[in-house]
Structures are given as structure tokens and as C-alpha cells.
Amino acid sequence: MFFASDNSGPVADQVWQALAQANIGYKHGYGADDVNAKVIEKIRTLFEAPEAAVYLVPTGTAANALALATMTNPWETVFCTPMAHINVDECNAPEFYTGGAKLTLVGVTDKMTPADLKAAIEREEDRGVHGPQRGPVSLTQITEDGRVYTLDELRALTDVAKSYNLSVHLDGARFANAVVALGCTPAEMTWKVGVDVVCFGGTKNGLLGVEAVILFDRNKAMEFEFRRKRAGHLFSKHRYLSAQMLAYLTDDLWLDLATRSNASAARLADGFEANANVEFLYRPDGNLMFVFMPRWLHQKAFAAGAHYYTWGDVENGPADEMIKARFVCDWSVSHETIDAFLDIIR
């Protein structure tokens, strides 16, 4: 009963098969392989963006940090929420790769509002050369608390950014889960609502380790290539990144895996909702959720072999004290596993 992270789940069989096929014979390195060329065309087709620049990197941190470094001058600031991965989970990688650009936090939750964004932007550039200049806006879809920005919400935020001539970055570590939740196309959730650069995640959704950075404006493409190489994230045996992503895009595997994980999370959420001892932070839109359960119930779950993250001491304190926990369903978790867990805490 493993609900700790979708990073902890297995790799899809189709991906292993693609890697085995890629391992046959010789291919050019550093992205010059024929598989990578197919990946680029498939992503351009999927996103309805025939001129987009597409690059593969091994981790989400590399994808976000290099994308933002390409979009941001060292004397600028990136606008993001306090919960954003780039603020709390990437060890200052964006600041490092941008050469010192700062982060300006917008709002107080996992989702920013147009009013909060406008206020944050207005607070900058009021000190001339002494303060940070306005830089890109970074959004996370789905958010770190498991919520999804609707297309209208995304458009409203990008409209604010564009009114100040600022570009927009989308951290799509769980991009596929958001597409499934909204029932939209990748284009509708990106450049059609004003997104300039998207990190199209795969590692959390059944891949071994690969993310795609998609720049809809090619003007920054060469700069990204230089930054990727300089940062040590241009794989020499690039075909093993390419093979994963090609398998991911073939026969809509990316959608199938995300559909499974979202459905599993919905089943788990329904079970939580029926349990009077469980309270949601937010009802989940995708494949992760935060809930509050009494200490005694956490103890019972862990004793039965459940794995998930908690914020608080589960062992010591009043039995009825509510402790926050995160549950994530990856593509492979079975309904039988979910039902077994729900039976334990019922």
C-alpha cells in the first residue's frame, strides 16, 4: 500500500521494451539520434506547434531550472506561489541556473489569482536599479496541493503577465494528469492560453527519467541548448531519453497512464469522503491529495503496512489530534490495494 509518491512507482512495460529496442546497435549521440527526431515531431504534432523547439532532460528540476534560466535575466525575479516546487523543492536550482534571479512569492496558497499576481508585479520595479526587475510568471499544473487551474484561470493569469510584457512558464510535472482532469488538449492548456514555455513531465507518470522542455517561441532555442550543455544535462547517450519519450507518446500511453492514476485517486478520495475521521485540505482534481486524520488512525494505517508522508509526529501526542498527510496514486496502484487500505482505516 504505497501512496508516498508517483516517483516511487514502477516504469511502464512499454518503456522498458522501447529501451531494450534502443539498446540494439549504434546511434548518434547528444540528441542526433533518429528516435529523438521522431519525438520532436510527435510533440510538435501533439501540441499543434510545428515550429516549437523541443529538448529532453533527465529530471524535472533540470527542466524547470534551465527553462527559467533561459527566460530570466540575473537581475530579474520570477513570480510563483509559496508552494511552487521551484520555491520549496528544488534546492535553489532556479536561482543557481539563472545566475542569481530571485523568486517573488504570489498569494498564500498553491494557486495564485490574477489580483494577487497583479499586486506582486506592481510591487516590483519601484526601486530603479536598486531592486529586482520583473521577470517571468511560473505556474504549476497540477498544483502542489493537487488542484488544477481551469483554462479560464490560466488565461486570466497569462493575460495579467502579458499586460506587463512578461513571459509565462508552466511547470507540468503532472501535466498529463491535468489534461485528463480538464478533458482538454495540450495546446489548449499551453500556448492557446498564453503559456510560452512548458515542462512536459514524464517521470511521475511511468517513465524512468525524462522530461521535455517545449519552447513555443524559438528565439530562445539556441540559448537553451547552450545552457543545457553547460549545466551537464545534455546526455551523450541521448537515445535512452528519446526512447522513453517516444514510447510515452505512442498510442497515447501518456494519457492512458494518467487516466489510471487519476481514476485511482478518485476512488481513494471517495473512500476518504465516506470516512468521518478524514478531512480534505482540498478535494483532489488529479492524482494527489492532502488529508487530515487523527493520530490513532495514522498509527493503524502504518501498522498495517501503508506508506505515505505525514506532517507531524505520528507516534507521540493526543490520539485524536489531526495530522496532515499526502497521498499520491501512481499509474500502477490497483483498485484492490486502494480498497484494502480503505478497509483498514474504515
N, C-alpha and C positions, 0 to 999 in steps of 0.2 A: 504494500500500500504506500506507494511513493508519490507524494504530492509536493515535493520540495521545489522542483524547478523543471521547466521544459528543457533546460540544458542537460538535465540528468537522464533524459530518455534515450532510447536506442536510435540508431540510424536506420532509415527505411531500407528494405531489401533492394529496391530498385537502385538505390545509390551505391550500395556495395557492388552490385552487378556492373554498374557503369564504371566504377573504379577498377574493377578487375579487367574490363574491356580496355580501359585507358592504359593499363599496365602492360599491354602487349606491344612489343616493338619499340620504335623510336619516334619521338615527335619533337618539333622545335620547342625551345623553352621561352620563358618570360612572356607568355601570352601570345606567342606567334603560332600556336598550335591550331589545327583546323577545327577542333572542338570549340575553342574559345570564339572563333569566328561565327560558329553556329549559335552559340549562346548570345552573342551580341545581337544578331539578327532576330532571335526569338524574343529577347527582351524589348527590342525596339518595336516589334510587332505587338507584343503583349501590352505595352504602354502607349501604343499608337503614336510613337515618337520616332520617325525614321531617321532623324538627324541626331538623336541623343548620343552622348558619349557614355560608354558603359565600361566599368572597371571592377574587377573582382579582388577582394582582400579576404584574409582568413578569419577576422574577428569583427564583432560589432563595434568594439572600441576603436579599432583602426578605421573602420568605415566612417564613424561619426567624427572622429578627431581630424582625419585627413580631409573629409568633406568640408568641415567648418574652417580648417586652416586655409583651404582654397578660396573660401568665401569671405574671409575676415582678415583685415589688417591688424598688426600687433597693437595698434593704439585704439582699436575699436572694442565694443562689448557685444556679446551675444545675449539675446533676450530669451529666457527659458523659465520654466516653472521651478519652484524649490524642489519638487520631486523628480525632476528630469534626471535620467541616467547620466547625462553629461555633467550634472552638478554633484551627484552623490555617489556614483558607482563607477567612475572611470579614472580615479586617481589623478585628477587634474590633467588628463591627457589632452583635452581640447586646449587648455591654457598652454601646455607644453608645445604642442604642434603648431599652434598659431603664433608662437613666439611671445606669448605674454598677454594676449587679449583676455579681458576679464569676462565674467558672466554676471548679468543683471537679472535678478530673480523677479518674476512677474506673478502677482497674486499670492495665494497662500495654500492652494491645493494642487492636485495633479493636472487640472485643466485651467488654462488661462482664458480670460474673457476679453473681448475687444476693448472694453473700458479700461481694464487693468493694463492691457498691452499699451494702449494709447498713453495712459498716465506714466507708465515706465519709460516709454520713449521720450515723452516730453521732459522728464526729469534729467535726461542726458543732454549733452552739448550746451549746457548753460554756464560752463566754466572756461570756454575757449580752449586754448592749448593745454590748460592745466588738468582737464578731465577727459575721460574716455569719449570717443566718438561713437555714434550709433552704427551698429553692425547688424548682422542677420538675426532673424527670429527663428528659433528652433522649437519644433513641435514634436511630440511623441505620440505615435498611433500604433497600437493602443497604448493608453497611458499606463504609468507605473502602478496605478491603483485599479487597473482593469477596466477602465471606461473607454468608450470610443467617441471621438469627435465626429459629429454628423458632417455631411458635406457642406451644409449651410454654415455650421460652426467654423469649419476650416476656411471657407470662403470669406466669412466675416473677419477672421484674423488676418488672412493674407491681404484683404482689402486695406486693413489698417497699415500693415507693413508697407504695401506698395504706395500708400499715400505719403510715406516718408522716403520713398525710393529705396526701401530695404528688401533684401532677398529673403527667401524662406527655405529652411532646411527641415526635412521630415525624417525623424528617426523611426524607421519602420522595422524594428527588431521583430515585432509581431504583426507585420504588415498583412500577411495572408489572413490572420485571424480577424483583422479589422475589415478586410474586403468581404469575407464571408459574413460577418455580422451586419454589414451595411447592404450587402447584396448589390454592390456596385462594381465597376471595372477599375483596374489600376490607374488608367488615365483619368477617370472621374475623381479619384481620390488624390491625384497629384497635380500635374500641370494644368488640368482643366479648372482647378480651384485656386491656382496661383502658386503652387509649390515649384521651386527652382531646382532643388536637388533632393533626391530621396535615397535613403539607405534601405535597400530591399533585402530584408532579413531571410536567412535560411537555416542558420544553426539551431535556433529554437524550434524549428519545425521539421525536424527529421534529417537534417544534413550533418555531415561530420564536422564541417567547419568552413563556411564560405558565406560571404555577404556581397551583394552587388551595389556599387555606388553609381547612380544614374544622374548625369548632369544634362538637363534639358536644354541648357544654353552651352554650346560647345566652346565659347570664348575662353573658358577656364580649363579646358580639357588638358592642354599640354602642361599647365601648371600642376594639375592633379597628378599627372604621370611623373613629373619630377619629384613631387612631394612623396608619392608612394615609394619610389625607388630610394630616395634619400632616407626615408623612415625605416627601410628594411622590410617593407611589406609587398614587394614585387617578387613573387615566388619564381624561382628558376624552373622548377618542375611544375609549371602553372597548369599543365593538363589535368592535374588531380583536383584543382579547384574547378576548372572548366567542366570536367566530367560530372562532378556533383551537381552543379547548377544546370547542366543540360538534362540530367535525369529529373531534377526538380521541376523543370518546365515542360517535360514530355508528358503528354496525356493528362495535363492538369494535375500532376501529382501534388504540387504545392497547395492547390485548392482542396484536394481530397484529404490531405493530412490535416490542414487547418479545420476543415469541416468536422473531422473526427474529434479533434481536441476541443473545439467549441461545443460540440454535442455532449461530450463527456462532462465538461464544466457545467453545462446547463443541467445535466442530470444530478451532479453533485450539489449545485445550488438549490435545486428543487428539494433535495433531501434536507439541506440546511434550513430551508424556509419552513419545512414541516416540523422542525425541532424547536421547541420553545426555549431551549437552552442556548441557542445560537442567534447572534445578531450580525447583520451585514454592515460593513463600512459603506459599500455601495453594492447594489445588485449588479453582478458582472455582465459585461457585454461580450467579452471574448472568452479566453481560456484561463484567466486567473482572477482570484478574488481574495479579499481580506474579510475576515470574520472575527467576532469576539465570542469566546467560550469560557465557561468557568474553569478554574484551575483543576478541579477534580475530573472534569471531562477530558481535558488535555492529558492528564495522567492516565486515564483509562485508555485513551487512544494510543499513546506512546507505549504503554504496557502491552498492547495487542500487536505492536509492530508497525504502527503508522509512522511515516516520515513527512514532516513539513516544518516550516520555520515559524518560530514564535518570537514575540517582542515582550519579554518579561520572564521572571523566574517561575518556572512551572512546578518546581519541587517544593518551594517554601512560601508560605503565606496562607491567607484565608482560603478555604476550599471553594467558596462561591465568588471569589474575585475574578472579574472578567479579564482575560488576557487575549491580546491581539495575535492573529495568526494569518499566514498567507498560504493559500492552496493554489497549485497550478496543475492543470491537466495537459500532459503532452499527447501526441497523436496515438501513442500505443496503449494508454491506460484502458483497461477493459471495463465494461459496464458491471461485470461480476465483481471486480475489485472495488469499484465505487459503492456498489450495493453492500458488499461485505463491510466496508468502512462505516457506512451509514447505519448498518445494523449494530455495530459496536457502540456508536455514540447515541443511539436511539433511546 
